[in-house]
Amino acid sequence: MYNDKQKLDILWLDIETTGLDPEKDTIVEIGYVKTDYLCQEIKVKNSMLLNPIYVDNPLKDCIDAFKINNYLNRALIEDKVWKPGMMLETFINDARGTRLAGANIGAFDYQFLHRAVFKNLYATLENYLGDYHFIDVSSVAAPLLITGEVDKLSMSSSLSKFFGFDVEPIPHLAL
């Protein structure tokens, strides 16, 4: 049914950022759950907040994003906040040998991670991960929108309910 190359663990990923542009905005949180390829066993679960001193953007430019993800309040009380390089290296170690998956991962998360890895570790994300394919939940779920089984492709809509997840809370967290 599956050959060994298809039996990659899946890393279900979400990131939070200071905005929508990977060239000027910063990843402030990386959250993920690593499962086996059948999604029956959770192998790793991690959420990492960037130390606020490493946010590149002026605070005034991040206010809307921080309202959505409550980053500043959480980062100020969190026991452990991360330097960018250490956060990315931890993610890469857990993601190596997996297939990345998430909502809108190709257009958003992957672009931010690719840019952050290049900026902080001076390499491309593909150098570390090996497999460059990913599973985009929005693309997989598109037929549900066409048939009217869901009203939107965001996880804050009927899509979450369709898959049996709780609707995303406000503030939105990566994990």
Phi and psi in degrees as a GROMACS rama.xvg file:
@    title "Ramachandran Plot"
@    xaxis  label "Phi"
@    yaxis  label "Psi"
@TYPE xy
-116.684  138.738  TYR-2
-88.6049  169.538  ASN-3
-59.9153  -32.8199  ASP-4
-69.4718  -24.0377  LYS-5
-86.3792  -13.458  GLN-6
-88.6041  39.3407  LYS-7
-75.5395  142.952  LEU-8
-59.1649  156.992  ASP-9
-111.489  131.857  ILE-10
-107.899  105.772  LEU-11
-81.6345  115.367  TRP-12
-121.159  144.565  LEU-13
-146.503  140.911  ASP-14
-123.628  156.285  ILE-15
-118.237  144.035  GLU-16
-135.831  173.188  THR-17
-83.9182  -5.34975  THR-18
-179.765  -158.701  GLY-19
-109.902  -1.95568  LEU-20
-109.735  110.603  ASP-21
-62.443  -20.1137  PRO-22
-76.8765  -27.67  GLU-23
-123.406  -14.8687  LYS-24
-100.752  165.846  ASP-25
-119.926  140.567  THR-26
-72.5892  125.406  ILE-27
-109.079  -14.6372  VAL-28
-152.448  138.317  GLU-29
-123.021  124.092  ILE-30
-127.071  141.136  GLY-31
-159.121  157.284  TYR-32
-129.312  126.394  VAL-33
-101.2  125.212  LYS-34
-122.67  167.803  THR-35
-70.0643  171.936  ASP-36
-67.0112  -17.0461  TYR-37
-97.0804  1.32226  LEU-38
59.7543  35.2634  CYS-39
-103.215  -19.5813  GLN-40
-130.534  127.179  GLU-41
-86.0759  122.337  ILE-42
-99.9811  -35.6041  LYS-43
-146.832  143.045  VAL-44
-138.54  125.518  LYS-45
-149.465  144.424  ASN-46
-139.23  127.079  SER-47
-128.291  129.428  MET-48
-102.337  135.793  LEU-49
-72.0393  138.449  LEU-50
-60.7325  129.772  ASN-51
-57.1276  -24.073  PRO-52
-67.2906  -14.1328  ILE-53
-98.1671  3.09712  TYR-54
-72.2351  120.843  VAL-55
-75.1063  -30.9401  ASP-56
-76.4127  147.052  ASN-57
-61.3962  140.84  PRO-58
-52.9103  -40.1881  LEU-59
-60.5322  -26.0721  LYS-60
-82.7181  -9.65165  ASP-61
-108.913  -3.21976  CYS-62
-55.3283  -47.6901  ILE-63
-61.3142  -44.509  ASP-64
-63.2112  -41.0428  ALA-65
-69.4334  -26.8171  PHE-66
-67.2205  -37.0479  LYS-67
-71.6353  -44.8041  ILE-68
-104.819  -0.0703449  ASN-69
52.8467  29.7355  ASN-70
-57.7433  -52.2065  TYR-71
-60.1583  -45.0245  LEU-72
-60.9496  -42.4909  ASN-73
-70.7512  -40.4541  ARG-74
-66.0879  -30.3302  ALA-75
-76.1487  -22.8614  LEU-76
-109.287  -8.43435  ILE-77
-66.5061  139.534  GLU-78
-64.7881  -38.2454  ASP-79
-129.208  121.99  LYS-80
-118.218  154.071  VAL-81
-112.255  150.245  TRP-82
-77.6387  149.812  LYS-83
-55.628  -47.5631  PRO-84
-62.0383  -43.5592  GLY-85
-66.6643  -39.2755  MET-86
-62.1205  -45.8395  MET-87
-67.9364  -39.8333  LEU-88
-64.5768  -39.0732  GLU-89
-63.9581  -45.2349  THR-90
-59.2442  -47.9262  PHE-91
-61.2208  -42.6716  ILE-92
-60.2496  -40.3531  ASN-93
-75.4881  -29.5876  ASP-94
-87.2506  -18.4258  ALA-95
-56.961  130.68  ARG-96
78.4102  16.3566  GLY-97
-116.219  173.13  THR-98
-107.765  126.101  ARG-99
-76.3526  144.541  LEU-100
-144.116  149.978  ALA-101
170.507  174.382  GLY-102
-80.6605  121.167  ALA-103
60.8075  31.9558  ASN-104
-64.3819  -38.6512  ILE-105
-68.2833  -39.9729  GLY-106
-86.4188  -17.9089  ALA-107
-126.199  -74.9562  PHE-108
-55.911  -48.8074  ASP-109
-61.7258  -39.9463  TYR-110
-63.734  -43.323  GLN-111
-65.2852  -45.1325  PHE-112
-63.5358  -42.9659  LEU-113
-57.5224  -47.1531  HIS-114
-65.9665  -43.4339  ARG-115
-65.247  -40.5118  ALA-116
-64.596  -43.3176  VAL-117
-62.9395  -43.524  PHE-118
-69.5487  -39.4653  LYS-119
-98.4753  -30.211  ASN-120
-116.022  -1.38989  LEU-121
58.1524  41.4534  TYR-122
-151.747  174.868  ALA-123
-96.6332  153.736  THR-124
-58.5809  -37.936  LEU-125
-61.8194  -31.8174  GLU-126
-58.3127  -33.7231  ASN-127
-90.5267  -38.6641  TYR-128
-87.7155  -29.7509  LEU-129
83.8552  -70.1295  GLY-130
-83.0845  126.559  ASP-131
-101.019  0.89899  TYR-132
-79.4267  153.233  HIS-133
-145.644  164.97  PHE-134
-109.675  115.263  ILE-135
-99.3804  111.908  ASP-136
-58.2673  -38.2098  VAL-137
-62.2125  -41.1296  SER-138
-68.7054  -41.6925  SER-139
-63.8834  -35.5482  VAL-140
-86.9025  -5.49192  ALA-141
-52.7449  -40.4244  ALA-142
-60.608  -27.8273  PRO-143
-67.0372  -32.8968  LEU-144
-70.8494  -42.4894  LEU-145
-62.6296  -39.3615  ILE-146
-83.3202  -5.25701  THR-147
82.9958  9.49201  GLY-148
-74.2819  -21.5667  GLU-149
-133.298  156.367  VAL-150
-93.8209  -22.9358  ASP-151
-149.663  167.698  LYS-152
-100.957  12.1782  LEU-153
-88.9784  152.898  SER-154
-76.11  -0.533029  MET-155
-96.7218  18.7232  SER-156
-127.675  -161.296  SER-157
-64.8008  -14.7769  SER-158
-61.2363  -43.4764  LEU-159
-58.3236  -46.8249  SER-160
-63.7926  -39.1514  LYS-161
-58.4217  -42.1783  PHE-162
-86.9032  -0.0889652  PHE-163
83.6693  19.4688  GLY-164
-98.0433  157.649  PHE-165
-69.6029  146.786  ASP-166
-65.0952  142.418  VAL-167
-54.235  134.725  GLU-168
-79.909  164.241  PRO-169
-114.162  123.238  ILE-170
-71.1749  152.748  PRO-171
-80.8133  130.036  HIS-172
-112.946  156.714  LEU-173
-71.2725  -27.1094  ALA-174
